[in-house]
């Protein structure tokens, strides 16, 4: 019981990193109030960056990535958690500088853990994971700005990614007319099955225009790309429209005129799911749990093992991943 399997990323030589499944002992885990047996995790872009040696994500190696984990409490020194309780952990420092969910065990502060809603299994929770939480927050922010289904089309960029796929599915379930933008136009059938009414090539949004304003097209948008794409969306929002920004696949920079803000009253909404207060995270997990049975989760996710993770990480870094990658970790 003291030993367990974990994916470990190490620096092989200067600037070159590799990942493999190793055996670790529970004694090597960091301090924390909860010892959790991980049943499932999921692969996120941040995990792929950590596994490639990105020092802005992870400072010290060897390291076990995995910003998501769902499983069962094995041991607890906190009164709110008892052995056998199903929990989900997403964000905070998990998988960044704290040994993460790509392992059969994690040890974390109790404040990081959320009791798993009874409607969700650990497997379903990890198909959602950080991506589902982020998509749900983005949709909520748009709705709080008054976005209604009858107002017009809602754009989702990076639509074949984890956040994008779940955003398309959530918006479609809520009755919105979704336009999905992707560089993988061959995945149009997949996006249509998620609920997209139209699929457009991402290149149509990446073309920079010198004009301060463009033809109004979208009442709302969820952008996972950033950079020039986000600039074009801001110029193309309808009067009073909003874009929820939750990704940086293209760029972390934004060059934009203030004209869309002062002439059309548009809104740029930032989305973060990492450092949310536990009570807010728990509320979003309850909302996701009430919706999961109507979301095409098995269409969105592909299940792999720890041993298959290194190859899938390379696929994600190469831009070849579609939907969610579910990682089966423990029993």
C-alpha positions as CSV (number, residue, x, y, z in Angstrom):
1,X,0.0,0.0,0.0
2,X,3.0,2.4,0.5
3,X,4.0,2.2,-3.2
4,X,2.1,3.5,-6.2
5,X,2.5,4.2,-9.9
6,X,2.9,7.7,-11.2
7,X,3.9,9.5,-14.4
8,X,7.1,11.4,-13.7
9,X,8.7,14.0,-15.9
10,X,12.5,14.4,-15.6
11,X,15.1,16.5,-17.3
12,X,17.1,14.1,-19.4
13,X,19.7,16.7,-20.3
14,X,19.8,20.4,-20.7
15,X,16.5,21.5,-22.1
16,X,15.3,18.0,-23.0
17,X,12.5,16.4,-20.9
18,X,10.9,13.0,-20.9
19,X,8.1,11.3,-19.0
20,X,7.6,7.7,-17.9
21,X,5.6,5.7,-15.4
22,X,7.6,5.1,-12.2
23,X,7.0,3.6,-8.8
24,X,6.9,6.1,-5.9
25,X,6.2,5.8,-2.2
26,X,3.5,7.7,-0.3
27,X,6.2,9.0,2.0
28,X,7.5,11.1,-1.0
29,X,4.2,13.0,-1.4
30,X,4.0,16.6,0.0
31,X,2.3,17.4,3.3
32,X,-1.4,17.7,3.3
33,X,-4.6,16.9,5.2
34,X,-6.0,14.5,2.6
35,X,-4.5,11.4,1.1
36,X,-6.6,10.6,-2.0
37,X,-6.6,7.4,-4.1
38,X,-6.9,8.8,-7.6
39,X,-9.3,6.9,-9.9
40,X,-9.3,9.2,-12.9
41,X,-7.5,12.3,-14.2
42,X,-7.5,14.2,-17.5
43,X,-4.9,15.7,-19.8
44,X,-5.0,19.5,-20.1
45,X,-2.8,21.8,-22.1
46,X,-1.2,23.0,-18.9
47,X,-0.2,19.4,-18.1
48,X,1.4,19.1,-21.5
49,X,3.4,22.2,-20.9
50,X,4.5,21.0,-17.5
51,X,5.5,17.6,-19.1
52,X,7.6,19.5,-21.7
53,X,9.7,21.3,-19.0
54,X,7.9,24.7,-19.1
55,X,9.4,26.5,-16.1
56,X,6.6,29.0,-16.0
57,X,4.3,26.1,-15.1
58,X,6.6,23.9,-13.0
59,X,9.8,25.1,-11.4
60,X,11.4,21.9,-10.2
61,X,11.8,18.4,-11.7
62,X,11.4,15.5,-11.5
63,X,7.7,16.2,-11.3
64,X,4.3,14.5,-11.7
65,X,1.9,16.7,-13.7
66,X,-1.9,16.5,-13.6
67,X,-4.0,19.5,-12.6
68,X,-7.2,17.3,-12.3
69,X,-7.9,14.4,-10.0
70,X,-11.0,12.5,-8.9
71,X,-11.1,9.6,-6.5
72,X,-11.7,8.6,-2.9
73,X,-10.2,9.9,0.4
74,X,-7.9,7.3,1.9
75,X,-6.8,9.2,5.0
76,X,-7.8,12.5,6.5
77,X,-6.9,14.8,9.4
78,X,-9.7,17.3,8.5
79,X,-13.2,16.8,10.1
80,X,-15.1,17.6,6.8
81,X,-13.5,14.6,5.0
82,X,-13.7,11.0,6.0
83,X,-12.1,7.9,4.4
84,X,-14.2,6.5,1.6
85,X,-15.6,10.0,0.6
86,X,-15.5,10.6,-3.2
87,X,-13.8,14.0,-4.0
88,X,-12.6,16.0,-6.9
89,X,-9.5,18.3,-7.0
90,X,-8.9,20.8,-9.8
91,X,-6.6,23.8,-10.0
92,X,-4.7,25.6,-7.2
93,X,-1.1,24.2,-7.2
94,X,-2.0,20.6,-8.1
95,X,0.1,19.4,-11.0
96,X,2.1,22.6,-11.2
97,X,4.5,22.5,-8.3
98,X,2.6,20.0,-6.2
99,X,2.7,16.3,-7.3
100,X,-0.4,16.0,-9.5
101,X,-3.2,13.7,-10.6
102,X,-1.2,11.5,-13.0
103,X,-0.5,9.2,-10.1
104,X,-2.5,6.6,-8.1
105,X,-2.2,8.8,-5.0
106,X,-2.1,12.5,-4.2
107,X,-1.8,14.4,-0.9
108,X,-3.3,17.9,-0.8
109,X,-4.7,20.5,1.6
110,X,-8.4,19.9,2.4
111,X,-9.2,23.4,1.0
112,X,-8.4,22.1,-2.5
113,X,-10.9,19.2,-2.4
114,X,-14.6,19.4,-3.3
115,X,-17.0,16.6,-2.3
116,X,-18.0,14.9,-5.5
117,X,-21.7,15.5,-6.3
118,X,-23.6,12.2,-6.0
119,X,-24.8,12.6,-9.6
120,X,-21.3,12.3,-10.9
121,X,-18.8,9.3,-10.9
122,X,-15.1,10.1,-10.8
123,X,-14.9,9.1,-14.5
124,X,-17.6,11.6,-15.5
125,X,-16.1,14.3,-13.3
126,X,-12.8,13.9,-15.1
127,X,-14.3,14.1,-18.5
128,X,-15.5,17.5,-17.3
129,X,-12.5,18.5,-15.2
130,X,-10.8,21.9,-15.4
131,X,-12.1,22.2,-19.0
132,X,-15.7,21.7,-18.0
133,X,-15.3,24.0,-15.0
134,X,-13.8,26.7,-17.2
135,X,-16.5,26.3,-19.9
136,X,-19.2,26.5,-17.2
137,X,-17.7,29.7,-15.7
138,X,-17.5,31.3,-19.2
139,X,-21.1,30.5,-20.0
140,X,-22.2,31.8,-16.6
141,X,-20.3,35.1,-17.1
142,X,-22.0,35.6,-20.5
143,X,-25.4,34.9,-19.0
144,X,-24.7,37.4,-16.2
145,X,-24.1,40.0,-18.9
146,X,-27.6,39.3,-20.2
147,X,-26.9,36.9,-23.1
148,X,-30.1,35.2,-24.2
149,X,-30.6,32.5,-26.8
150,X,-32.8,34.6,-29.0
151,X,-30.3,37.4,-29.3
152,X,-28.1,35.9,-32.0
153,X,-25.2,33.6,-32.7
154,X,-22.6,32.8,-30.1
155,X,-19.0,32.0,-31.2
156,X,-16.7,29.4,-29.6
157,X,-13.1,29.5,-30.8
158,X,-10.7,26.5,-30.4
159,X,-13.9,24.5,-30.5
160,X,-12.3,21.1,-30.9
161,X,-10.2,21.5,-27.7
162,X,-11.3,20.4,-24.3
163,X,-12.8,23.8,-23.1
164,X,-14.1,24.5,-26.6
165,X,-15.9,21.2,-27.0
166,X,-17.6,21.4,-23.6
167,X,-18.5,25.1,-24.2
168,X,-20.2,24.1,-27.5
169,X,-22.1,21.3,-25.8
170,X,-23.1,23.5,-22.8
171,X,-24.3,26.4,-24.9
172,X,-26.2,24.1,-27.3
173,X,-27.9,22.4,-24.4
174,X,-29.0,25.8,-23.1
175,X,-30.6,26.7,-26.5
176,X,-28.0,29.0,-27.9
177,X,-27.2,29.1,-31.7
178,X,-23.5,28.1,-31.6
179,X,-20.9,28.8,-34.3
180,X,-17.8,26.7,-33.8
181,X,-14.4,28.0,-35.0
182,X,-11.6,25.5,-35.4
183,X,-8.4,24.9,-37.4
184,X,-9.5,21.2,-37.7
185,X,-12.3,21.8,-40.2
186,X,-12.3,18.1,-40.8
187,X,-13.9,17.7,-37.4
188,X,-17.0,19.6,-38.5
189,X,-19.2,16.5,-38.0
190,X,-17.9,16.1,-34.5
191,X,-18.7,19.7,-33.7
192,X,-22.2,19.3,-35.2
193,X,-22.9,16.3,-33.0
194,X,-21.9,18.5,-30.0
195,X,-24.6,21.0,-31.0
196,X,-22.9,23.5,-33.3
197,X,-25.2,25.1,-35.9
198,X,-22.3,26.2,-38.1
199,X,-18.5,25.4,-38.2
200,X,-16.1,28.0,-39.6
201,X,-12.3,27.8,-40.3
202,X,-10.2,29.6,-37.7
203,X,-8.3,31.5,-40.4
204,X,-11.4,33.6,-41.1
205,X,-10.9,35.1,-37.6
206,X,-7.1,35.3,-37.6
207,X,-6.9,37.8,-40.5
208,X,-6.0,41.1,-38.9
209,X,-7.9,44.2,-40.2
210,X,-6.7,47.8,-39.8
211,X,-10.3,48.9,-39.2
212,X,-11.3,49.7,-35.6
213,X,-14.7,48.1,-36.1
214,X,-16.0,45.2,-38.3
215,X,-19.4,44.1,-39.3
216,X,-21.3,43.0,-36.1
217,X,-21.6,39.2,-36.1
218,X,-21.8,37.8,-32.6
219,X,-23.9,38.5,-29.6
220,X,-21.4,36.6,-27.4
221,X,-18.3,34.5,-27.7
222,X,-16.1,32.2,-25.7
223,X,-12.5,32.5,-26.8
224,X,-9.7,30.0,-26.0
225,X,-7.2,31.3,-28.6
226,X,-6.3,34.9,-27.7
227,X,-4.1,37.2,-29.8
228,X,-5.4,38.3,-33.1
229,X,-8.4,36.1,-32.9
230,X,-9.6,37.8,-29.7
231,X,-9.0,41.2,-31.3
232,X,-11.2,40.3,-34.3
233,X,-13.9,39.1,-32.1
234,X,-14.0,42.3,-30.1
235,X,-14.4,44.3,-33.4
236,X,-17.2,41.9,-34.5
237,X,-19.4,41.8,-31.4
238,X,-22.9,43.2,-31.6
239,X,-23.8,46.3,-29.6
240,X,-23.5,45.4,-25.9
241,X,-22.1,41.9,-26.7
242,X,-19.5,40.1,-24.6
243,X,-16.6,37.7,-25.0
244,X,-15.4,35.5,-22.2
245,X,-11.6,35.0,-22.6
246,X,-10.2,31.8,-21.1
247,X,-7.3,30.7,-23.3
248,X,-4.0,31.6,-25.0
249,X,-3.5,29.0,-27.6
250,X,-2.4,31.6,-30.2
251,X,-0.9,34.3,-28.0
252,X,-0.9,35.9,-24.6
253,X,-0.9,39.4,-26.2
254,X,-3.8,41.6,-27.2
255,X,-3.6,44.6,-29.4
256,X,-6.9,46.3,-29.7
257,X,-8.5,49.7,-30.3
258,X,-10.8,51.0,-27.6
259,X,-13.4,51.8,-30.2
260,X,-15.4,48.6,-29.7
261,X,-15.7,49.4,-26.0
262,X,-16.8,53.0,-26.4
263,X,-18.8,52.8,-29.6
264,X,-20.5,49.4,-29.1
265,X,-20.3,49.0,-25.4
266,X,-18.8,45.5,-25.7
267,X,-17.4,43.6,-22.7
268,X,-14.2,41.6,-22.3
269,X,-14.7,39.0,-19.5
270,X,-11.8,37.2,-17.9
271,X,-12.2,33.6,-16.9
272,X,-10.2,31.7,-14.3
273,X,-11.0,28.3,-12.7
274,X,-7.7,27.7,-10.8
275,X,-7.9,30.0,-7.8
276,X,-11.7,30.1,-7.3
277,X,-12.9,29.9,-3.7
278,X,-13.9,26.3,-2.8
279,X,-17.5,27.3,-2.2
280,X,-17.8,28.8,-5.7
281,X,-16.1,25.8,-7.2
282,X,-18.5,23.5,-5.3
283,X,-21.5,25.5,-6.6
284,X,-20.3,25.1,-10.3
285,X,-19.7,21.4,-9.8
286,X,-23.3,21.0,-8.6
287,X,-24.5,22.9,-11.7
288,X,-22.4,20.6,-13.9
289,X,-23.6,17.6,-12.1
290,X,-27.2,18.6,-12.9
291,X,-26.4,18.8,-16.6
292,X,-24.0,16.0,-17.2
293,X,-26.6,13.4,-18.3
294,X,-27.6,15.6,-21.2
295,X,-24.1,16.3,-22.4
296,X,-22.4,13.9,-24.9
297,X,-19.5,13.1,-22.5
298,X,-18.5,9.9,-24.2
299,X,-18.4,11.6,-27.6
300,X,-16.1,14.3,-26.1
301,X,-13.7,12.0,-24.3
302,X,-11.2,9.3,-25.2
303,X,-9.9,7.1,-22.4
304,X,-6.2,6.2,-22.0
305,X,-3.9,4.7,-19.4
306,X,-0.9,6.3,-17.6
307,X,1.4,4.3,-20.0
308,X,-0.3,6.0,-23.0
309,X,0.1,9.5,-21.6
310,X,3.5,10.4,-23.0
311,X,2.4,9.8,-26.6
312,X,-0.8,11.7,-26.0
313,X,1.1,14.7,-24.5
314,X,3.1,14.9,-27.7
315,X,-0.1,14.8,-29.8
316,X,-1.5,17.7,-27.7
317,X,1.6,19.8,-28.0
318,X,1.5,19.2,-31.8
319,X,-2.1,20.4,-32.0
320,X,-3.5,17.0,-32.9
321,X,-5.7,16.4,-29.9
322,X,-9.5,16.6,-30.1
323,X,-11.9,16.8,-27.2
324,X,-11.0,15.6,-23.8
325,X,-8.4,13.0,-22.9
326,X,-9.5,11.0,-19.9
327,X,-6.8,9.2,-18.0
328,X,-7.6,6.0,-16.1
329,X,-5.3,6.0,-13.1
330,X,-6.4,3.7,-10.3
331,X,-9.0,1.0,-9.6
